[in-house]
Amino acid sequence: MCLVAVAFSACLLNHGDAHADKPLTAPETSAESNPRPKEKARKTYMGRIVAQPMSHLGASWLIRPERNDEESAVEAFGQLGIRPGMTVVDLGCGNGFWTLPMAKACRAENTDDTGDEHDKWTGQVLAVDIQREMLAKLRQNMLRAGVTNIQPILGKVDDPRLPAGEVDLVLLVDVYHEFSHPQSMLWSIRESLKPEGVIALLEYRAEDPDVPIKPLHKMSKHQIMKEYTASKFKLVREYNDLPWQHLMFFARDDSPLPAIEPK
């Protein structure tokens, strides 16, 4: 845990360089029973107002020194269950506050001697953002830290451009409520997950008036469950001991993971 804390506070890891932000191949269509939604940008969705995304001009707030004390980010990170060799996604990665420690956690040495330096490690982070400026900041932090197993991806507002059926974990930190195309994004994420892959959703608690965040940037469990169930997800785990945020884990509704009821 101390190593994770260092990664959060100083963005220091011990390996390589960055890949380009070229999108990965994403599925164009799904099964006939669950086609890609035809969705226009929304101002409201299922009874809530869709918030505007944070501009890259506010990126310094994401790496403020007091963030871990306020949100217990290290504690939340420990709940993600990232293991060496996993393919994980930081969707809405910004400048890499979560991305860099995720890269260290999933990094594993490749036992196959291919002779290719870029194949030396297995386990990777697909770091998605819709703002080129955020990805530029991420790349700077990657170079400072010397990271090779992060692939920046320039996403679209309705498509994160993820590979189909290859992802173990998609991390959404205080970003889902800003999606202008929530149905389309959840459809794409669902397509990307392995059978036991999960979304880890962090959102500020709307139920708690003491959480010092604007109401537009909070979500209640009731609202989250309503939206994720509608997009063919089920709740499989939750962690309720963070000071400001819900942490809820969702799998595809056809996953072998058992569903639970929220507390």
Secondary structure, DSSP 4 states (H G I P E B T S, - for coil): -HHHHHHHHH---S-------PPPP--S---TTSPPP-----SEETTEEPPPPPPGGGGGGGG-TTHHHHH-HHHHHHTS---TT-EEEEET-TTSTTHHHHHHHH-EE--S--S-GGGSEE-EEEEEES-HHHHHHHHHHHHHHT--SEEEEE-BTTB----TT-EEEEEEES-GGG-SSHHHHHHHHHHHEEEEEEEEEEEEETT-TTS-S-GGGEE-HHHHHHHHHHTTEEEEEEE---SSEEEEEEEETTSSSPP----
